[in-house]
Each structure stands twice: as C-alpha cells, then as structure tokens.
Amino acid sequence: MAQACSCSTKLVAAAIIAIVIIGGLTIFAYTHSNAALKETAQWGLKSTAGAMAAQINASEIQGIKPGDENTTKYLAIASKLRTMRSMNDNLINAYIVRVNATDKTAVFLVDDLYPVDPQGSARIGQADNSPDKMQIFAALSGPVASSEPYSDKWGSFMSAYAPIDDSASDSTGNTYAVLGLDVAASDYVKSTTQGTWILVTGAVSIIIVLGLLYAFGRGRNDDETGAGAKKNQ
C-alpha cells in the first residue's frame, strides 16, 4: 500500500514539473515571437512615414491657415497624401501637424480625409491632443512610432511620425512640420499576435504528457494488482 502511494506521489510531482517546464517554455516563445513582430511592424511604419515625409516640400504647406480647407493649395496636398497612403492598404489616415516645441503645442495643418470625410477629418488649426503627443514631438528629430496602440476621440490607432524638412533643397536642417500616419489598432494587434499556434502547441504538449503519465501510472497499478493477486493464490 505504501509503495502505491509513493508511486502516485511521484507521478503527481512529475506532472507538476512537466506542466511548469512546458508552460514556461511556451510563454517564453510566445512573448519573444510577438516582441519580434511588434518591432518589425514599428520599423515598417517608421520607414513608411520617413519615405512619405521626404516627398513633401515645405512650400506645399507654408501659408496654410484656418479656413483654407477648400483652397487649391490645401486640396492638392491632401490629394497627394491620399495617393501616397493608397500604396499601403494598412494605412487609414495621413496628416500633417505643425509643432511648436517651445510651448509644446501641436495643431493640424492637413488631413487627407478631407474632403472625402469632412466629419471625420481634423480642421486646420485644430489642436492635436492625442495620448501619442510625445511621439509627435520626438519626430522633430527623426521618424518614430507609437510604443503601444492608443485611443483618442478619433478612434484607436498605432501611429508613426516623421519630420518634414523646412526646405527640400538648400535645407537648413530644421523641421517645418511633422507627417503622421495611422493604422487601426485592431489591425496592428492582429498582425503582431500571430503566435497563437505556440500556445496551442504548448497546451497540446501538456495534455499529451499528462496522458502518458496517467497511462503509465495506471499500468503500474494494474501490474501491482496482478502481482498481489498471484501472491494470494
């Protein structure tokens, strides 16, 4: 009887150890897989923002003031942004923000959703108070991306920003404005959590190990029962 209890205790201990090891390895693999996907997605967003910003000449947006949404100049740059954005199906919005580093304010200059979606677009001079504001200021020095998806009154997004030089030619090295790009947060999360198969594999592995331990334990019990019956004959 004592031998059977000892065997049962060992099987329970083995099962616990197996679950801990497999669970730990599964979580490690899942976490690192998603981290790599996030890093790749952020790099892609920053690269796209940088490439698009380089195509904007400061002269195309200089002098734009509140109320100019229907002017030829505004509509031309909004159309240009839409054209560049259309080359990437994941992008849902492109816009230009004027940043004042001194008083830490940021206001919209151009929103490519206008005039396609007047109600869903930001107007000239409207303050940009999104939770991602620090990234917008950081983009004065170079392309950056959101560290995590965020939500504001427009929706939930993952964004990237890049500086628009003060002059395409004869640059003084100053940033005139910042280009912003948005990706739906749901699309970003979906693209950076592709490690579901890792969790499934881990769960299946645990089930298999427990099944083998159960079968082994049951076989041992059957052998001991048979041996005991022979001894009593």
C-alpha positions as CSV (number, residue, x, y, z in Angstrom):
1,M,0.0,0.0,0.0
2,A,2.8,2.3,0.9
3,Q,4.5,1.6,-2.4
4,A,1.4,2.5,-4.4
5,C,1.1,5.8,-2.5
6,S,4.8,6.5,-3.2
7,C,4.3,5.8,-6.9
8,S,1.2,8.1,-7.0
9,T,3.1,10.9,-5.3
10,K,6.0,10.6,-7.8
11,L,3.5,10.8,-10.8
12,V,1.9,13.9,-9.3
13,A,5.3,15.6,-8.9
14,A,6.3,14.6,-12.4
15,A,3.1,16.0,-13.8
16,I,3.6,19.3,-11.9
17,I,7.2,19.6,-13.1
18,A,6.2,18.8,-16.7
19,I,3.4,21.5,-16.7
20,V,5.8,24.1,-15.2
21,I,8.5,23.4,-17.8
22,I,6.2,23.3,-20.8
23,G,4.2,26.3,-19.6
24,G,7.4,28.3,-19.1
25,L,8.8,27.5,-22.5
26,T,5.5,28.2,-24.2
27,I,5.2,31.7,-22.6
28,F,8.8,32.5,-23.4
29,A,8.4,31.5,-27.0
30,Y,5.1,33.4,-27.3
31,T,6.4,36.6,-25.7
32,H,9.6,36.7,-27.9
33,S,7.7,35.9,-31.0
34,N,5.2,38.8,-30.5
35,A,8.1,41.1,-29.5
36,A,9.8,40.4,-32.8
37,L,6.6,41.0,-34.7
38,K,6.0,44.3,-32.9
39,E,9.5,45.5,-33.6
40,T,9.1,44.7,-37.3
41,A,5.7,46.4,-37.5
42,Q,7.1,49.6,-35.9
43,W,10.1,49.6,-38.1
44,G,7.9,49.3,-41.2
45,L,5.7,52.2,-40.0
46,K,8.6,54.5,-39.3
47,S,10.2,53.7,-42.7
48,T,6.9,54.4,-44.5
49,A,6.5,57.7,-42.6
50,G,10.0,58.8,-43.4
51,A,9.7,58.0,-47.1
52,M,6.4,59.9,-47.4
53,A,7.7,62.9,-45.4
54,A,10.6,63.2,-47.8
55,Q,8.2,63.7,-50.7
56,I,6.6,66.7,-49.0
57,N,8.1,70.1,-49.8
58,A,7.6,72.7,-47.0
59,S,6.5,75.2,-49.7
60,E,3.4,73.0,-50.3
61,I,2.1,73.7,-46.8
62,Q,3.5,77.1,-46.0
63,G,0.9,79.8,-45.5
64,I,-2.0,77.4,-44.9
65,K,-4.3,78.9,-42.4
66,P,-7.7,78.0,-40.7
67,G,-10.5,78.2,-43.3
68,D,-8.3,77.2,-46.2
69,E,-9.7,73.6,-46.5
70,N,-11.3,74.2,-49.9
71,T,-8.4,76.1,-51.4
72,T,-6.5,74.7,-54.3
73,K,-3.3,74.5,-52.3
74,Y,-4.9,72.5,-49.4
75,L,-6.8,70.2,-51.7
76,A,-3.6,69.5,-53.7
77,I,-1.5,68.4,-50.7
78,A,-4.4,66.4,-49.2
79,S,-4.7,64.6,-52.5
80,K,-1.0,63.9,-52.6
81,L,-1.2,62.4,-49.1
82,R,-4.1,60.2,-50.1
83,T,-2.2,59.0,-53.2
84,M,0.9,58.0,-51.2
85,R,-1.2,56.4,-48.4
86,S,-3.1,54.3,-51.0
87,M,0.1,52.4,-51.7
88,N,-0.2,50.7,-48.4
89,D,-3.6,49.1,-47.6
90,N,-2.9,49.1,-43.9
91,L,-2.8,52.9,-43.6
92,I,-6.1,54.6,-42.8
93,N,-5.1,58.2,-42.4
94,A,-2.2,60.5,-43.3
95,Y,-1.9,64.1,-41.9
96,I,0.5,66.9,-41.3
97,V,0.9,68.6,-37.9
98,R,2.6,71.9,-37.1
99,V,4.5,71.6,-33.9
100,N,5.7,74.3,-31.5
101,A,8.4,72.9,-29.4
102,T,8.6,75.9,-27.2
103,D,5.0,75.8,-25.8
104,K,4.6,72.1,-26.5
105,T,1.5,72.6,-28.8
106,A,0.6,70.7,-31.9
107,V,-2.1,71.7,-34.4
108,F,-3.3,70.0,-37.6
109,L,-2.4,71.6,-40.9
110,V,-3.6,69.0,-43.4
111,D,-5.8,65.9,-43.0
112,D,-6.1,63.6,-46.1
113,L,-9.6,62.5,-45.1
114,Y,-10.8,66.0,-46.2
115,P,-12.9,66.5,-48.3
116,V,-13.6,62.7,-48.6
117,D,-14.8,62.6,-44.9
118,P,-15.4,66.1,-43.7
119,Q,-16.9,65.0,-40.4
120,G,-14.1,62.5,-39.6
121,S,-11.3,64.8,-40.5
122,A,-9.4,67.4,-38.5
123,R,-9.6,71.0,-39.5
124,I,-6.7,73.4,-39.9
125,G,-5.6,74.8,-36.6
126,Q,-7.4,72.1,-34.5
127,A,-5.3,71.0,-31.6
128,D,-3.8,67.6,-31.6
129,N,-4.1,66.4,-28.0
130,S,-3.8,62.6,-28.6
131,P,-2.1,60.4,-26.0
132,D,0.7,59.9,-28.6
133,K,1.7,63.6,-28.4
134,M,5.2,62.9,-27.0
135,Q,6.0,60.8,-30.1
136,I,4.9,63.7,-32.3
137,F,7.5,66.0,-30.6
138,A,10.1,63.2,-30.8
139,A,9.6,63.1,-34.5
140,L,11.1,66.6,-34.8
141,S,14.5,64.7,-34.8
142,G,13.6,61.7,-36.9
143,P,10.9,59.0,-37.7
144,V,9.3,57.4,-34.6
145,A,6.4,55.1,-33.9
146,S,3.9,54.7,-31.1
147,S,5.2,52.4,-28.4
148,E,1.8,50.9,-28.0
149,P,-1.7,51.4,-29.6
150,Y,-3.6,54.3,-28.1
151,S,-7.2,55.7,-28.2
152,D,-8.5,59.3,-28.7
153,K,-11.7,60.9,-29.9
154,W,-11.0,59.7,-33.4
155,G,-10.6,56.0,-32.5
156,S,-7.9,53.5,-31.6
157,F,-4.6,53.6,-33.6
158,M,-1.0,52.7,-33.9
159,S,0.9,55.7,-35.5
160,A,4.2,56.7,-36.9
161,Y,5.6,60.2,-37.4
162,A,8.4,61.7,-39.4
163,P,9.8,65.3,-39.9
164,I,9.1,67.4,-42.9
165,D,12.2,69.4,-43.7
166,D,11.9,73.2,-43.9
167,S,13.1,73.1,-47.5
168,A,13.5,70.2,-49.9
169,S,16.5,72.0,-51.4
170,D,19.1,74.1,-49.6
171,S,17.9,72.6,-46.2
172,T,18.8,74.4,-43.0
173,G,18.3,71.2,-41.1
174,N,15.1,72.4,-39.4
175,T,11.8,70.7,-39.2
176,Y,8.8,72.7,-40.5
177,A,6.1,70.2,-39.7
178,V,5.5,66.5,-38.8
179,L,3.8,63.9,-41.0
180,G,1.6,61.4,-39.2
181,L,0.3,58.0,-40.3
182,D,-2.4,55.9,-38.6
183,V,-3.0,52.2,-38.7
184,A,-6.1,50.8,-37.0
185,A,-5.2,49.4,-33.5
186,S,-7.1,46.2,-34.2
187,D,-5.1,45.6,-37.4
188,Y,-1.8,46.2,-35.6
189,V,-2.7,43.9,-32.7
190,K,-3.8,41.2,-35.2
191,S,-0.6,41.4,-37.2
192,T,1.6,41.3,-34.0
193,T,-0.1,38.4,-32.2
194,Q,0.4,35.6,-34.7
195,G,1.8,33.3,-32.1
196,T,-1.5,31.5,-31.3
197,W,0.0,28.3,-32.7
198,I,2.7,28.4,-30.0
199,L,0.0,28.5,-27.2
200,V,-1.9,25.7,-28.9
201,T,1.3,23.6,-29.2
202,G,2.1,24.2,-25.6
203,A,-1.4,23.2,-24.4
204,V,-1.4,20.0,-26.6
205,S,2.1,19.1,-25.2
206,I,0.8,19.4,-21.6
207,I,-2.2,17.2,-22.5
208,I,0.0,14.6,-24.1
209,V,2.4,14.5,-21.2
210,L,-0.4,14.2,-18.6
211,G,-2.0,11.4,-20.7
212,L,1.3,9.5,-20.8
213,L,1.8,9.9,-17.1
214,Y,-1.8,8.7,-16.5
215,A,-1.3,5.7,-18.7
216,F,2.0,4.8,-17.1
217,G,0.5,5.2,-13.6
218,R,-2.5,3.0,-14.5
219,G,-0.2,0.4,-16.0
220,R,1.9,0.3,-12.8
221,N,-1.2,-0.1,-10.7
222,D,-2.5,-2.9,-12.9
223,D,0.9,-4.7,-12.6
224,E,0.9,-4.4,-8.8
225,T,-2.7,-5.6,-8.5
226,G,-1.9,-8.6,-10.7
227,A,1.2,-9.4,-8.7
228,G,-0.8,-9.1,-5.4
229,A,-3.4,-11.5,-6.7
230,K,-0.9,-14.1,-7.7
231,K,0.8,-13.9,-4.3
232,N,-2.5,-14.5,-2.5
233,Q,-3.3,-17.7,-4.6
